């Protein structure tokens, strides 16, 4: 049994530019993986079949689980009479804008590819990942990136992002489909050149945030908790409900984290950008 780590992600910038005929939206986003992980344990089987278990009672272990679908797709392409046993330890909050499910799917593809001595190239894995979901390809690159199209067109940044984050996850779940069906479109391309970390901090913004805060007051409250604790650069990630504050130094983040006072059942995480 081999252990693989599936990181969460932060959308530092997220603009919704338009809508495709198939109902999906055109986006521009700057993303970074962070050191909050789900853990997947993979054990190859000598017979065909996928056995999935998880620590999270709210997740299915069947066909509607992205991890199961990723494994099934991998074995369909591999065309060998083998299977896998997967145990998913869930640590990333669900439906919180942190990309946990997409990261788990990407990590399943990467992990199986390692266990079978890399029969597939990155391009092969990207092709598979696009069939699983628009957020999945980003996690195959293992570096900060710009995402375009539906989110599947990934352009890794040529520089590192030396950021630390405090993430707050209120105990509410936001449906991605619900938000995207109600968002006001930016309708114009992001013109600013992303060429250094300072530009990203200056342009922190999420087009989905306004509508989410209107419907889920906890998201606005989470931002206020961070502000009262001394954070300055604050935004929502993905379609929510998690919000984050970004810092250049761990010590700055620790100062704010110590001052945070959150209600029961709210979660907070101090994480490093990867």
C-alpha positions as a printed NumPy array, in Angstrom:
array([[  0.   ,   0.   ,   0.   ],
       [  1.471,   3.354,  -1.065],
       [  0.498,   6.747,   0.334],
       [ -0.132,   9.819,  -1.846],
       [ -1.007,  13.358,  -0.764],
       [ -3.738,  15.372,  -2.518],
       [ -3.394,  19.13 ,  -1.822],
       [ -6.161,  21.722,  -1.633],
       [ -6.042,  24.808,  -3.863],
       [ -6.683,  28.53 ,  -3.565],
       [ -8.1  ,  30.73 ,  -6.331],
       [ -6.221,  33.996,  -5.85 ],
       [ -8.009,  35.545,  -8.818],
       [-11.219,  34.245, -10.383],
       [-13.055,  36.065, -13.171],
       [-16.055,  34.618, -14.996],
       [-15.85 ,  35.926, -18.559],
       [-18.728,  34.278, -20.387],
       [-20.871,  31.212, -20.904],
       [-20.385,  28.456, -23.501],
       [-23.333,  26.951, -25.413],
       [-23.03 ,  23.751, -23.344],
       [-23.693,  25.694, -20.129],
       [-20.115,  25.739, -18.83 ],
       [-18.503,  29.094, -18.072],
       [-15.35 ,  30.664, -19.47 ],
       [-13.005,  31.693, -16.674],
       [ -9.666,  33.324, -15.943],
       [ -8.1  ,  32.19 , -12.685],
       [ -4.766,  32.224, -10.859],
       [ -4.409,  29.17 ,  -8.621],
       [ -1.951,  27.794,  -6.109],
       [ -1.896,  24.434,  -4.317],
       [ -1.558,  24.63 ,  -0.526],
       [ -0.347,  22.361,   2.286],
       [ -3.756,  21.089,   3.374],
       [ -4.015,  17.489,   2.193],
       [ -6.342,  14.578,   1.706],
       [ -4.425,  11.282,   1.803],
       [ -4.929,   8.375,  -0.582],
       [ -3.632,   4.863,   0.109],
       [ -3.339,   2.772,  -3.071],
       [ -2.823,  -0.983,  -3.15 ],
       [ -2.785,  -2.843,  -6.475],
       [ -4.941,  -5.962,  -6.853],
       [ -4.177,  -8.975,  -9.044],
       [ -7.79 ,  -9.106, -10.243],
       [ -9.945,  -6.524, -12.004],
       [-12.013,  -4.252,  -9.795],
       [-11.941,  -1.011,  -7.79 ],
       [-12.453,  -1.113,  -4.034],
       [-12.862,   2.371,  -2.523],
       [-13.265,   3.205,   1.154],
       [-13.141,   6.587,   2.904],
       [-13.117,   8.139,   6.348],
       [-15.897,  10.537,   5.257],
       [-19.362,   9.035,   5.755],
       [-20.924,  11.688,   3.509],
       [-19.024,  10.557,   0.423],
       [-20.13 ,   7.759,  -1.874],
       [-17.656,   4.97 ,  -2.604],
       [-19.199,   4.203,  -5.998],
       [-19.38 ,   5.57 ,  -9.535],
       [-20.325,   9.099,  -8.469],
       [-17.074,   9.5  ,  -6.523],
       [-14.375,  11.223,  -8.594],
       [-11.673,   8.95 ,  -7.179],
       [-13.577,   5.863,  -8.328],
       [-14.18 ,   7.422, -11.761],
       [-10.495,   8.378, -12.107],
       [ -9.381,   4.839, -11.288],
       [-11.939,   3.341, -13.673],
       [-10.809,   5.641, -16.486],
       [ -7.143,   4.797, -15.829],
       [ -7.757,   1.027, -15.982],
       [ -9.929,   1.379, -19.091],
       [ -7.011,   3.068, -20.84 ],
       [ -4.403,   0.698, -19.354],
       [ -6.303,  -2.407, -20.505],
       [ -4.692,  -4.833, -18.059],
       [ -6.509,  -7.422, -15.908],
       [ -5.664,  -5.664, -12.642],
       [ -7.458,  -3.535, -10.1  ],
       [ -6.824,  -1.321,  -7.079],
       [ -7.888,  -0.895,  -3.481],
       [ -8.061,   2.802,  -2.478],
       [ -8.577,   4.281,   0.972],
       [ -9.285,   8.034,   1.06 ],
       [ -8.572,   9.948,   4.273],
       [-10.588,  13.157,   3.932],
       [ -9.148,  16.296,   5.522],
       [-10.065,  19.014,   3.01 ],
       [-13.566,  20.401,   3.728],
       [-16.216,  19.33 ,   1.196],
       [-17.997,  21.803,  -1.132],
       [-15.826,  24.599,   0.257],
       [-14.073,  25.937,  -2.864],
       [-10.806,  24.16 ,  -2.052],
       [-10.841,  21.609,  -4.879],
       [-10.582,  18.517,  -2.681],
       [-12.51 ,  16.181,  -4.977],
       [-10.64 ,  17.33 ,  -8.077],
       [ -7.301,  16.97 ,  -6.309],
       [ -8.215,  13.471,  -5.133],
       [ -9.046,  12.496,  -8.739],
       [ -5.788,  13.947, -10.108],
       [ -3.778,  12.26 ,  -7.346],
       [ -5.459,   8.938,  -8.16 ],
       [ -4.302,   9.257, -11.783],
       [ -0.785,  10.299, -10.747],
       [ -0.545,   7.596,  -8.09 ],
       [ -1.684,   4.778, -10.374],
       [  0.698,   6.011, -13.062],
       [  3.579,   5.769, -10.576],
       [  2.553,   2.29 ,  -9.384],
       [  2.462,   1.009, -12.984],
       [  5.872,   2.578, -13.816],
       [  4.461,   5.53 , -15.753],
       [  2.775,   3.975, -18.794],
       [  1.111,   7.332, -19.535],
       [  2.651,  10.724, -20.374],
       [  1.514,  13.985, -18.802],
       [ -0.508,  14.675, -21.958],
       [ -2.247,  11.301, -21.601],
       [ -3.104,  12.076, -17.972],
       [ -4.315,  15.567, -18.928],
       [ -6.64 ,  14.078, -21.511],
       [ -8.075,  11.734, -18.865],
       [ -8.33 ,  14.515, -16.278],
       [-10.372,  16.76 , -18.586],
       [-12.991,  14.024, -18.807],
       [-13.283,  14.011, -15.019],
       [-13.794,  17.739, -14.43 ],
       [-12.589,  21.223, -15.323],
       [-10.601,  21.634, -12.068],
       [ -8.742,  18.321, -12.305],
       [ -6.004,  19.193, -14.878],
       [ -4.535,  21.961, -12.686],
       [ -3.503,  19.46 , -10.001],
       [ -1.377,  17.455, -12.45 ],
       [  1.109,  20.326, -12.884],
       [  2.235,  20.657,  -9.266],
       [  2.916,  24.401,  -9.543],
       [  1.   ,  27.726,  -9.459],
       [ -0.766,  28.428, -12.729],
       [ -3.246,  30.464, -14.729],
       [ -6.361,  28.547, -15.78 ],
       [ -8.411,  29.56 , -18.813],
       [-11.271,  28.12 , -20.842],
       [-13.525,  26.107, -18.53 ],
       [-10.536,  25.878, -16.193],
       [ -8.918,  23.011, -18.096],
       [ -6.381,  25.102, -20.059],
       [ -3.432,  25.396, -17.704],
       [ -0.48 ,  27.79 , -18.05 ],
       [  2.071,  27.271, -15.225],
       [  3.622,  30.458, -13.846],
       [  7.295,  31.046, -14.55 ],
       [  7.919,  32.298, -10.994],
       [  7.201,  30.999,  -7.505],
       [  4.552,  32.349,  -5.124],
       [  6.088,  32.615,  -1.644],
       [  2.696,  32.872,   0.085],
       [  1.27 ,  31.682,   3.382],
       [ -2.469,  31.493,   3.922],
       [ -5.044,  31.347,   6.662],
       [ -8.139,  29.558,   5.388],
       [-11.476,  29.746,   7.201],
       [-14.167,  27.215,   6.301],
       [-17.618,  27.999,   7.757],
       [-19.978,  25.039,   8.272],
       [-21.972,  25.748,   5.088],
       [-21.722,  24.093,   1.671],
       [-22.067,  25.962,  -1.578],
       [-23.066,  24.245,  -4.813],
       [-20.721,  25.257,  -7.634],
       [-23.51 ,  24.884, -10.204],
       [-25.846,  27.071,  -8.118],
       [-23.294,  29.91 ,  -7.923],
       [-22.284,  29.84 , -11.581],
       [-25.925,  29.989, -12.662],
       [-26.38 ,  33.211, -10.697],
       [-23.087,  35.052, -11.162],
       [-22.723,  38.354, -13.005],
       [-20.151,  37.948, -15.789],
       [-16.998,  40.091, -15.968],
       [-17.371,  39.982, -19.771],
       [-13.908,  41.285, -20.505],
       [-10.488,  39.683, -20.571],
       [ -8.121,  40.168, -17.64 ],
       [ -5.622,  42.647, -19.081],
       [ -3.034,  42.91 , -16.305],
       [  0.183,  40.981, -16.926],
       [  0.782,  38.39 , -14.199],
       [  4.565,  38.667, -13.886],
       [  5.263,  38.793, -10.139],
       [  3.595,  37.896,  -6.809],
       [  2.824,  41.535,  -5.957],
       [  0.601,  41.851,  -9.04 ],
       [ -1.487,  38.896,  -7.871],
       [ -1.937,  40.313,  -4.367],
       [ -2.944,  43.673,  -5.823],
       [ -5.586,  41.992,  -8.025],
       [ -7.126,  39.541,  -5.533],
       [-10.74 ,  39.171,  -6.642],
       [-13.446,  36.556,  -7.08 ],
       [-16.462,  37.266,  -9.312],
       [-18.49 ,  34.622,  -7.454],
       [-18.02 ,  36.144,  -4.015],
       [-20.686,  38.859,  -4.072],
       [-23.525,  36.468,  -4.908],
       [-22.325,  33.845,  -2.417],
       [-22.121,  36.399,   0.421],
       [-25.676,  37.543,  -0.368],
       [-26.953,  33.999,   0.047],
       [-24.603,  32.709,   2.758],
       [-23.93 ,  35.344,   5.426],
       [-21.31 ,  33.086,   7.04 ],
       [-18.942,  33.769,   4.132],
       [-19.062,  37.516,   4.782],
       [-18.639,  36.852,   8.5  ],
       [-15.545,  34.744,   7.826],
       [-13.966,  37.672,   5.988],
       [-14.782,  39.949,   8.923],
       [-13.175,  37.538,  11.402],
       [ -9.959,  37.689,   9.374],
       [-10.095,  41.466,   9.092],
       [-10.656,  41.913,  12.841],
       [ -7.659,  39.639,  13.512],
       [ -5.455,  41.943,  11.423],
       [ -5.458,  40.376,   7.95 ],
       [ -5.449,  42.778,   4.98 ],
       [ -5.528,  40.744,   1.764],
       [ -8.678,  38.617,   1.96 ],
       [-10.854,  36.866,  -0.623],
       [-13.102,  33.852,  -1.205],
       [-11.708,  30.809,  -2.983],
       [-13.555,  29.02 ,  -5.789],
       [-17.317,  29.001,  -5.354],
       [-16.944,  29.175,  -1.554],
       [-17.652,  28.774,   1.237],
       [-13.998,  29.022,   2.302],
       [-12.25 ,  32.38 ,   2.479],
       [ -8.561,  33.072,   2.888],
       [ -6.068,  35.736,   3.862],
       [ -2.688,  35.771,   2.122],
       [  0.677,  36.706,   3.672],
       [  4.299,  36.91 ,   2.57 ],
       [  5.69 ,  35.64 ,   5.886],
       [  4.671,  32.801,   8.169],
       [  5.132,  35.017,  11.251],
       [  2.563,  37.517,   9.931],
       [  0.081,  34.688,   9.371],
       [  0.739,  33.22 ,  12.832],
       [  0.027,  36.588,  14.473],
       [ -3.367,  36.767,  12.802],
       [ -4.14 ,  33.09 ,  13.474],
       [ -3.589,  33.574,  17.208],
       [ -6.099,  36.45 ,  17.288],
       [ -8.815,  34.569,  15.401],
       [-11.952,  33.849,  17.39 ],
       [-14.307,  31.56 ,  15.502],
       [-17.694,  30.018,  16.357],
       [-17.983,  26.302,  17.066],
       [-17.779,  23.957,  14.063],
       [-15.88 ,  26.561,  12.02 ],
       [-12.511,  25.342,  10.769],
       [ -9.317,  27.319,  10.209],
       [ -6.029,  26.238,   8.66 ],
       [ -2.591,  27.853,   8.469],
       [ -1.042,  26.6  ,   5.231],
       [  1.891,  27.233,   2.917],
       [  1.586,  27.763,  -0.823],
       [  3.154,  24.949,  -2.839]])
